[in-house]
Amino acid sequence: MARLRHLLISIGVCGLLAACDRPAAPQAPAAPAPAGAEPSVVAKASVPEQPVDTAWKSQVPAISAAEIPDTLRQADEALARGQLDQDRSPGPGALELYLAILAIEPGNTRALAGVQSSLDALLERGRLAARAGRFADARRVVKIADQLLPNHPDLAGYRRHLASAQQAAEWVGKAQAAAAADRFTEPAGESALDFFTRAMQAYPDYEPAAVERKRLNAKLLDKAWKLAVSDDFHQADARLLESERFLPGSAGARVMGLRIIERREWRTANLLARGNEAVDRLRLDRADALLKRAGMVAAQPFGVEALRERIHLARHYGPFKPAEVFAEKLKVGGNAPEMIVIPYGKTVMGSDEADPLRKASEQPVHAVEFRRGFAIARNELTVADFRRFVQATGYRTVATREGHSTVYDEKGGVFSEHVGVDWRRDHVGRIASASLPVVHVAWSDAVAYTTWLSTQTGEVYRLPSEAEFEYVLRAGKQTIYPWGSGQPSRIVGNLTGDGDLSRTGRKWSNAIPGYRDAFWGPAPVRNFEPEGFGTFDMIGNVSEWTLDCWHDSYQRAPMDGSAWVNPGCPRRVARGASWGSSLDQARSANRLPMAVDSTTARLGFRVVREL
C-alpha cells in the first residue's frame, strides 16, 4: 500500500483524470520519486495523448473535503456490489469515487486500499472476460491498470492470460472454417477437431471454444438427422459416430441417437404397418415387397420377422400388431379405455412343487395356448371411465341399489360395511378422485359396463378370462411371483408393506417385510412402472373380476385360454393382488372365489377386447 500511496500522490490525481470539473483543494507539491521507484502516472501523463480507444478516461466526480466520509461510504458500497468503475454504469464506480477522495486527500489509507482492491477485482473480472471471449472488456482492464499502476505485480501475468485467450480464439475461427467445409474429424491435422484441440491447448478454459464446438456438433447431428429422414440410416449412424469423436459424451448426440432410433423404428413400423395392411387384404405379393423394404431399414429383425410370420399366419391379430396401443372412440364422446395388444402364445397356469404356498385350487399345473392375440386394458377401469357409463345410461350398481359396500374402517382397523358407499367412493368411503380405479362394483356391474362398451364401439369387449389374466400377469415368466421367485427387491406395485401407514398410523399385520410403496388404499392408476406386456397395476392396487366361474381346481379346465363358465354360478374368480394383499396373494397363480354380488374397496376390473 505504501507503493500505491506513493504512486497516487505522485500522480497529482486530478491532473490525470479527464472528469475533474473543478480543481481540488491546493496540495503541497509531490516529492520526487526516489531512485528505483516504479514509474509514476505523472511520467505517463507526459506521454502524447493516446487514441480514443486506447486510453482509459475515468469519470471522477468533483467533491469537497466535507464530502469525503459520505463518498468513502459510497465507494465501499460500490466495491461491495461489484460496480468497480463507471464503465457502462450510469454513475461513478468504486474506483472513481476513491480517486475523487485521493484528489483531495492523497494519503487517505482507506481510499488507497479501495483503489488497490478495485484494481485487483478489475484484473480478476478481466480474466473472466478473456475466458468468455469478451476481449474489448479484457483489454479495457489493461488500459486502466496501465494508467493507474503499470507495475502491478499481476499485470504481466494478466497480459499473458489475455494473449493465450486470443490465440485460442484464432484456433476456434479455423475450426469454424474447417467445419464449414465438412472437415469435422478428417483429415488429420486440418480438421475442426484438431483446431479445437489446439485452442484448448492454448487456453484450456476458453469458454467460446466449448460453446462453438457444441454448436458445430449440433450441425453435424443435423446432417445425421437429414440422412435419417431420407432413410439412409447407415450414413446417419456414421455421422453419429463422427459426432462421438468430435465431441465425446455429447448429450445432444445421445438425444439425436434416440431420435434417429425412433425415426428408424417409426419408418420400420410404417412399412410393417403397410405390410400388415396388405396381409389383412390378402395382397401377399405387396406384403412381400414391403417386407423386403422393411428389412433394409429395420435395425432389429423382430418386427420384420413378425410381418413374415403374419404373411403366413394372416390374421392372428386382425388389423393390429403385438404390443400396439389403441383407444377406440365412443359414440357418446371420448375414448374407450386404452388397450394394448397381447401376443398369442403359450403359458403354464397354476402352482407347482416349487411354490411353498401353493394351494389345491391352483392345481394341477396345466398348459394353455392362445392361438390368437387379444387386447387388454392397460390399467384398471377408472372412476372417470365408469362415470361416463353411468351418466350415459343411468345405470345403478348393486351397491347403489343396496345402499352399502365394504370399506376399510380406520377406527377398528378392519373391513366393514358402510352405508351410502358405492362406485363414487374410495376405500374409506370418501369421494373418489377420477384417476382412482373404480371399486365397490359387483361382477354384474362390470359385465354391464363391458356390454355398454361393446355397443358404443361396435367391437366385442368383455371381462378377461382367468387364463388371459394370468398369461398377461406372468408376461412370459414362470416364476412364483410376476417379478421373480422371492419377495420384491424394488417397488413393483401397490401391495401391503411394513413401511405403509394408514391415515391414523395403523400398520398391516400381514405386511411384506422391508416394503413400502407409499399407498394405503388404491393408488391412481399407472402410478407404478409398466409390467412385462405393457400393462399397469395387475401386480397390485385392486384385485379384478374375471369371467370364470369358481372351480376348486383346474381339473378339466379349458386349454385354449377361454373362460370356464357354468350357467348360473354363484361365485366368480378374482385375480391379482390388491393394496390390502399379503405376499402370498401376490403370487402369479393366486386366485380367489368371490360371490357375484360382492362389493368391496379392494375389488375392481379391467376389460378385454377381442381381435
N, C-alpha and C positions, 0 to 999 in steps of 0.2 A: 504493500500500500504506500510505503514511503516513495517508491519509484513512481507510482501512479500520481501521487501528490506532486512530486517534483515536475513531472511532465505537464500536468494540467496547470500548475502555477506558471510554468514556462510558456504554455500555450497563449496566455493572455486571452482566456476562453472566448470572450465576446468578440475579440478581434478576428477570430477564425469563423464564427458562426454567422450565417447569412441572415438569420431571422432576428437578430438583436435590433429592435426598432429604436431603442434608446440606449445611450451608454450606461454602463454600470457605475456605481459609486467609485470615485477615484481610488486607485490602488497604488501602493508603492511599486516601483519598477521591480520586475522579477530579477532575482540574482542570476548571473550567468551560470550555465550548466557546468558542473565540474568535469574535468577531463575524464574521458572514458564513459561518460553517461550516455544513455540511449538518446538517439536523435529526437529532438522535441518537435512538437507540432509547429512551433514558430519557424523552424527551418523549412517544414513542408509548406507553410503559408507563403514563403518567399518564392516558391516554385511557380512558374506561369500557370494560370488557371487551366484546369483540365476541361475537356469537352463535357457537355451537359450530362452525358450518360455514363461518365466515369467518376464523377466526384459526388461525394455524399453531401447533401445540403440539409442540415438539420433545421428544424423549426423551433428554436429555443424561445420560449416566451420571456418577455422582459418583466422582471419582478423587482420589488423593493426589499430592503433588508427586513422590514417588518413582516413580509410575506414568506420569509424563509421557513418558519415552522410549518405553516399550512402546506407550502409547496413540498417540503420533505414528506409530509404525510401522504400527499397525492402521489408523489414519486414512489414511495414504498408500496402503496396500494396498486399502482400501475404495474410495478415489478411483480407483485404477488399474483396478479391476474394475467400475466404474460404479455402485457402491452409494453414491449421493450423500447420501441421507438415509434415515431409517428407513422412512418410507412404509409399504409392506406387507411389509417385510423383518422377519425375526424379531429382529434386533438393531439397534443404532445404526449409522447410516451415517457416511460421512466427515465430514459437516457437524456432527453431534452430537459426534463424537469431538474434532474441532478445537475446538469451543466448550467442551467439558469442559476441555481444556487451557487455553484462554484464561480460563476462570473462575478458574484458579489463577495463571496466568502471562500476564496480558493483553498483554505485549509480545513474546510468542513469535513471532518472524518466520515461522517455518516453519508454525505454526498459522494465522497471519494469511493467509499465501499460500494455505494449503489452503482456508480459508473462501472467499477470492476465487475460487479455481479451482472449488470446489464450486458457488458461485453461478453462475459463467459456464456451467458444464456443465448446471446445472439449467435455466437460461434456454434453452440450446440444446435440451435434452430437451423443454422446454415447447413450443418452436416445432414440434418433430416431433409432439408430442401434438396441437397445434392443427391441423396439417396432416392428421393422421389422424382428426380429429373427436372426439378424447378431451378434451372441454372441461373436465371436472372435474379431470383431471390438469394441464391447462394453467393453469387458474385457481389451483390449489394453488401453483404456482410463483410467481404474483403475490403470494400471501399470505406466502410465505417471504421473497421479496425485500422486500416492504413492511416486514416486521418487522426484518430484518437490515440492509438497505441500500436504503432507499426512494429514494435519489437515484442508484442505479446507472445509469451512462450508457446502458445498453441497455434499461432498463425501459420507457421511454416508447415506444420502437420495438416492444418486445415487446407492449405493450398494443394498439398499432395492428394488429400482426400477428394477435393473438387476435380483435380486433373484426372484421377482414376475414374470418377463417375462419368466425366466427359468422354473418356476413352471407351468406357462401356457403352455409352450412347452411340458412338460411332459403329461399334460392332453390331448393335441392335439394328441400326439402319441397314447394314449389309445383310443381316438376317432377313429383314423385310424384303429386300430386293431379291434374295435367293428364293424366298417363299413365293413371291410373285411370279417367278419363273418355274414354279413347281419343283424346286430343288429343296425339299424339306429335309431329307436324310441322306441323299446322294446328289453328286458324287462326293467321296471322302475329301475333306478339306475345303470344299466350296459349297457346302450345304448350309441351310439356315440353322440346322442343329449345331454344326461346327462353329458358326459365328456366335450363336448364343452361348456356347461353351466358353469361347474366348471372352465374351462380355462378362460372364460370371467369374472368370479368372482375373480379369482386370478389376472387378469390383463385385465381390460376392453378394452384397446386399442391395445392388441396384434394382429398385422396385420395378421400373418400367420394363426391364428385361423379362421379369416373370409375367407381368401383365401382357406384354406383347406376345410372348411365347404362348400364353394361354389363348390369346385372340387368334393367332395363326393356327394353333391346334384346332380351334373351332372351325376354321376354314377347311382344314384337312378333313375333319369329321363331316363337314357339309358335303365334300366331294364323295365321301363314303356313302352318305345318305342318298345322294343323287344316283349313284350306281345301284344302290339297293332298290330305289324306286323304278329303275329301268330293268329290274330283275337280274342284274349282273352281281349276284351275291358273292361270287368268287373274288371279283375285284374289290367289292365292298369290304370283304374280310381282309384283303391285302392292305387296304387303306387303314383299316382299324389296327392292324399290326404295325403299320408305319407310324400311326399316332402313338402307339405304345412306346416305340423307340424315340419318337420326337419329344414326348412329354410323359415319361413313365408315371404310372399311378394316377393318371388323369381321371377325375370324377366325370368329366364330360365324355371321355371315351367309354367309360362304363355305361353311362346313360345311353350314348349312341349305340353301343353294342346291344343294349337291351331293346332299343328302338328298332334296330335292324333285325334282331331276332324276332321281335313282334311283327315287323313288316314281313319277314320271311314266313313266319307262321301264318300271318294273315293271307299272304299270297298263296301259300300252300293250301290253307283252308278254303280259299276261294276256288282254286282249281278242284280241290277234293269235293267241295260242295256242288260244283257244276257236274263233276263226275257222278256224284251220288244222285243228282237230279236226273242225269241221263240213265242211271240204273233204275230209278223209280219209273222212268218212262220206257224201260226196256230197250233203250238205244245203246246197245252194248258196244258197238264199234266206236261211237263217240266217247263212251266212257273209257275205252282203252286208250284213245288218243289223249284224253285229258289225264289219264293215269300216267302216261309217258311224260307229259309236260310237268306234272306234279313231281315225278321222280327226279327231274332235272333241277327243280327249285328247292325241294324239301331238304332241310338239314338233317332230319331224322327220318327213319323209314316207317315209323309207327302208323302215321296217318295214311301213307301210301299203301302199306300192307293192308290196312283196314279197308281201303277202297277196293283193293284187289280181291279181298275176301267178299266184299259186298257185290262185286260183279258176279261172283259165283253163288252167293247166298241171297242176292237180290233184295229182299225186303225184310230183313230181320229187324230193322229199326224204322220201317216206314220212311218218312221224309227226314228223319233225324239221324244224328251221329252220336256215338257213345260220348258221354260227358257233356253233351250240348245242353246249354241252359236256355230256357224259354219261359215265357209267361203269356198266356192267351188272353185276349180281350173278352170282357163280359158285356153282355147286351145292356146291362143296367149302367155301364160305365166302369172304368177302372180295369184292373187286370186280375186274373186268377192267380193263385199262389205261384211263385217262381218254382219251376220244376228243373230237375236235372236228369238226363237220360242215363240209365244204368245199363251197362253192357250185359248181354246174355252170357251165361257161363254155368259153372258148377260150384257147389258148395257142399259141405257136410254139416248137417244140423245135429244139435244135441250135445251132450257132455259125455266124455268117456272116463276111463280109469285115471287119466292124468289130472282130472279135476277133483280135488278132495271134497268139494262142496256140491258135487253132482246130486241130482235128485232123480227119483224114479220117473217123474213126469217128463224128464228131459231125455229119456232113453226109449228105444235103442237109438244109437247114433246111426244116421242114415244119409245117403247121398241124395241130393236134389239137383236137377239140371233144368236151367232156364233156357229154352230153345229160342226164345225171343226176348228182346230187351223190353224194358218198361221205364217209365219216368216216375220219379218220386219227388214230393215237395222237398225243397232244400231245408226247410225249417218247419217246426210245428205251426199249426194254424194259429194266427194271432187273434187277439180281441178285435182288432180293426177289421180283419177278414170276416170274422163271424158276425160282427155288427152290420156289415154290408148285406149279408144274407138275411138277417133278422129284419132290417129296415125294408128290404125289397119284398119280403114275403109275409111279414107279421108273425113269423114262427115263434111259438112258445116252447121253450125247452122243458124237459122233465123237472128240473129244479125250479124253474119259474112257476110251473103249474103246481108243484107240491109245496113251494114256498120255503124250501130249506136246502142246504147242502153241507158237506163236511169241510170244516176249515181247521187250521191249527189254532188252538186256544192258548194264548200266551200265559194266561193266569195259571192254568193247570198243567201246561206243558204237554198236552195230549191233543189228538184229533177228535173233534166232536161236531155234532150237527148244530148249525146256527140258522135261525130263521132269516128270511129276506136275502138269502145268498143265492145267486145264480151266475150265469156266464159273465155278467158285468163286474164281478167281484174277484179279488185276488185271494191269496192263500190264507189271509186272516180276516177276510170279509170286507176289506176296503175296496173303493172303486179302483178297478184295474186300469193300468195305462195301456194305450193302444198297441204297444210293441210287445206286451207280455203274451205268452201262449195262453189261449183260451182254456180254462178249466171249468169244473162244475158242469160238464156235459156228459150225458149218458150216451150209450152206444147208439141208440136210435137217433139222438141229436146229430151225432157225427154222420150217420148214414143219410139223414135228411139233408145235411149240407152238401154231401157229395152228389146226391140226386139233383139238387138245385144247380150245382156247378156244371153237371153234365148238360142240363137244359140250357144254361147260359152260353156254353161254348160249343155245343154240338158234338162234343167228344165224350168218351167214357171215362169218368172219374169215379173212384171208389176208395174204400179203405184198403191199406196194404194187406196182403196175406201174411200170416205169421212167417212163412218161409221167405217172402220178399223182405220183410223187416230184418230177419237175422242175416240174410245174404248181404244187404246193404250195410248193416251194422258191422259185420266182420270185414267187409271190403277186401276180401281175398286172404284174410288171416284165419288160421285155425288155432288160435290161442285161446286161453281161458277167458281173457278179457279183450275187448276190442283193441286195446293199446298194447297188449302183451300178456305175459304169464304171471306177473306179480302185481302188487299194488302200484298205482301210478307214481312215477318219479317226477312228474310235472303236472300242471293243471290241464286236465283233459276235458272237463265238463262240470256241470253243476251237480255235485254229489255231497254226501254228508262228510264233512271233515272235522277233526277235533279242533281246528282253528276257527270254525264258523260259530257265530253267536247270533242268537235271536235279538230282537229289539230290547228285550228285558234282560239280556245277558245269559240266556239259557244255552246249554251245550247238548249235543247229541250223546245218547248213551251207546249208540252203535256206530260211532264215528270212525272214519278211516284215519289211522294214526299219521300225524305229520302232514295232513292235507288241509288246505284252506283255499276255497275258491271265492270267498268274499260275499256269498249269497246265502241267505236264509229265506227260502221261498223261491219261486220260479224267477229266473233271470230273463230280461228281454232277449228275444231270440237272436241268434248269431253273436252271442257275447263271448263265445269261445272259438278256438281255432277250428277250421273245417276238418271233417273226418275224411276217411280214405277215399270215398267216392264223391266227395264234394258236398256232402250234407252237413247240417249243423244240429247239435243237441239230440242226436239219437243215443249217445252215451249216457246223458243225464238230462236234467231240467224237469221234464214231466214224463211219466210213463204214457204209453199211447195205445189206443184201441186198435185192434186188428179185426179182420173179417171172420177169423176162425172161431168155431165153437170150441169150448174147452174139452179136451180129452186127457185122461190121466196118464197117457203115454203116447209114444209115436207109433205104436203098433198099427199097421195098415194106413199110415199117413200117406198122402199123395207124394209122388216122387217128382212131379213136374213143377213144383212151386206154387200150385194153385191153393186156394183156401179150402180147409177141411170143414165142411158145413153140414150140419144136420138140421132139418126143419124144426123150428120152434125151440132151439136150445136156449136154456135159461142163463148160461154163462158164456162169455166170450174171453178170448185171450188178450191180455195186456202185455206189451213188450217194452223193454228199455227201462233203465233206472230213472228215478226222479230225484228232485232236490232233497227228498227225505229218505233216500235209499242207502243202505249199507253196502259194503264192498261186495258181499255175496250176490246182491241183487243187480250189480253192475256187470255180472258175467255175461258173456256173449250168448249163452244158451238159456239164461234165466227167463222164465215165463210165469205169469200169474193168472189165475182164474178170477174174473170179475163178473158179478151179476150185471145183466144188461141195463138195469136201471140205476146202477151205481153212479153217484156224482161226488167228486172229491177234488180237493185242491191239488192233488198230486197226479191227476189223470187228464190228458188232452188227446190230440190226434193230429195226424198229417195225412195227406191224400196221395193216391197213386193215379197216374193217367195211363191208360192202355195205349199202345202204339200200333 
